[in-house]
Amino acid sequence: MLDFSKAFDLINHHLLLDKLQPYGLPAHMLRWMATSLLDRAQRVKIGNEYSHSGHPSGEVQQGTLSGLKCFLVYINDLRTTVPLYKYVDDSTLFEICDRNYVSVIQESVDIAAKWTEQNDIKINSEKSKEIIISFAQDGNFRSTIPNIKIVGRDIAQVAMPNY
């Protein structure tokens, strides 16, 4: 299970607008989206005092329907060699292995990590987890599956009982 770090805060607005074009949105809708994403200013007010204005280079509003849809469009072109389920700011890759199967999950994680670099977001290796569910009677199946690494770092395995 891959967790995207600060996913809604790191959306590259220019990439998002490029990714929206193939969906067939009318030109005026794309211009409206560009206006709402680019050159925005924000500041904080405490009492009667205002902070200096900041100009976020990325970010879609978390907790809004438009923010969720923008994020899903943003990650829609993420593809791997194993099945991939995407939801909100997490994605799950999985494979079903028998004793003779050579795992390709690491290859898929590497593909996902490269995709995140190309799309200006990051995988949070602290929150990403590996779960192995084994139906092996002797319990030796786990030892044949290597630990998954994200950019050279082992991710945590979550213990599941053998079934």
C-alpha positions in Angstrom: 0.0 0.0 0.0 1.6 3.2 -1.2 0.9 6.5 0.6 1.4 9.7 -1.3 3.0 12.3 1.0 1.1 15.6 1.3 -0.6 14.5 -1.9 -3.1 17.4 -2.2 -0.5 20.0 -1.3 2.0 18.9 -4.0 -0.1 19.0 -7.1 1.8 20.7 -9.9 -0.9 23.0 -11.4 0.6 23.1 -14.9 0.8 19.3 -15.0 -2.8 19.0 -13.8 -4.0 21.4 -16.5 -2.1 19.3 -19.1 -3.7 16.1 -17.7 -7.2 17.7 -17.9 -7.0 18.4 -21.6 -7.6 14.8 -22.9 -10.9 14.7 -20.9 -12.6 16.9 -23.5 -13.4 19.8 -21.2 -14.5 22.9 -23.1 -11.8 25.6 -23.5 -13.7 28.0 -21.2 -13.7 25.4 -18.5 -10.0 24.8 -18.8 -9.4 28.6 -18.6 -11.6 28.8 -15.5 -9.6 25.9 -13.9 -6.4 27.7 -14.8 -7.6 30.9 -13.3 -8.6 29.2 -10.1 -5.3 27.3 -9.8 -2.6 29.7 -11.1 -1.4 33.0 -9.6 -3.5 32.5 -6.4 -2.6 34.4 -3.3 -3.4 33.4 0.2 -2.7 34.9 3.6 -3.6 34.3 7.3 -5.6 36.7 9.5 -5.2 36.6 13.2 -7.3 39.2 15.0 -6.8 42.4 12.9 -3.4 41.3 11.6 -2.7 39.8 8.2 0.4 37.8 7.2 2.2 38.5 4.0 0.6 37.0 0.9 1.9 33.7 -0.3 1.6 32.2 -3.7 1.2 28.4 -3.6 2.8 26.6 -6.6 0.8 23.5 -5.9 -2.2 22.4 -4.0 -5.8 21.5 -4.6 -8.3 21.9 -1.8 -8.5 18.7 0.3 -12.0 17.8 1.4 -13.7 19.2 -1.6 -15.2 17.3 -4.5 -13.2 19.3 -7.0 -10.0 18.7 -5.1 -10.6 15.0 -5.0 -11.5 14.8 -8.7 -8.4 16.9 -9.6 -6.2 14.6 -7.6 -7.7 11.5 -9.2 -7.2 13.0 -12.7 -3.6 13.8 -11.6 -2.8 10.2 -10.7 -4.9 8.6 -13.4 -1.9 8.0 -15.7 0.0 6.0 -13.0 0.4 2.5 -14.4 2.4 -0.5 -13.1 3.1 -4.1 -14.1 0.7 -5.5 -11.4 -2.9 -4.5 -10.7 -3.2 -1.1 -9.1 -6.1 0.4 -7.1 -6.2 4.1 -6.6 -8.2 5.9 -3.9 -7.8 9.4 -2.5 -4.1 9.8 -1.6 -3.2 6.1 -1.5 -2.7 3.4 -4.0 -2.6 -0.4 -3.6 -0.5 -2.7 -5.8 -0.9 -6.4 -5.4 0.1 -9.7 -6.9 -1.0 -13.3 -6.3 2.0 -15.7 -6.1 2.4 -19.4 -5.8 5.6 -21.0 -4.6 7.2 -21.0 -8.1 6.2 -17.4 -9.0 9.0 -14.8 -9.2 7.6 -11.6 -7.7 7.5 -8.4 -9.9 6.1 -6.2 -7.2 9.4 -4.4 -6.7 9.5 -3.6 -10.4 6.0 -2.0 -10.0 7.0 0.0 -6.9 10.0 1.3 -8.8 7.7 2.3 -11.7 5.5 4.1 -9.3 8.4 5.8 -7.6 9.7 7.0 -11.0 6.2 8.3 -11.9 6.0 10.3 -8.7 9.4 11.9 -9.4 8.2 12.9 -12.9 4.9 14.2 -11.5 6.3 16.2 -8.6 4.8 14.2 -5.8 6.4 11.8 -3.3 5.7 8.4 -1.8 5.7 8.5 2.0 7.8 5.4 2.8 7.0 5.7 6.5 3.2 5.3 5.9 3.5 2.8 3.0 3.2 -0.8 4.0 3.7 -4.3 2.7 1.2 -7.0 3.6 1.8 -10.6 2.9 -1.2 -13.0 3.2 -0.1 -16.6 3.0 -2.1 -19.7 2.6 0.9 -21.9 2.9 0.5 -24.8 5.4 4.2 -24.8 6.4 4.5 -21.0 6.8 7.7 -21.0 4.7 6.2 -19.0 1.9 7.1 -15.6 3.4 10.8 -16.2 3.2 10.7 -16.5 -0.6 9.3 -13.0 -1.0 11.9 -10.2 -0.8 11.2 -7.0 1.2 9.9 -4.2 -0.9 12.1 -1.0 -1.1 11.1 2.5 -2.0 14.1 4.4 -3.3 16.4 1.9 -1.6 14.6 1.9 1.7 12.8 -1.1 3.1 9.1 -0.5 3.8 7.5 -2.0 6.9 5.8 -5.4 6.6 2.5 -5.7 8.4 2.1 -9.1 10.0 -0.9 -11.2 8.9 -1.6 -14.7 10.1 -1.3 -17.6 7.8 -4.6 -18.9 6.6 
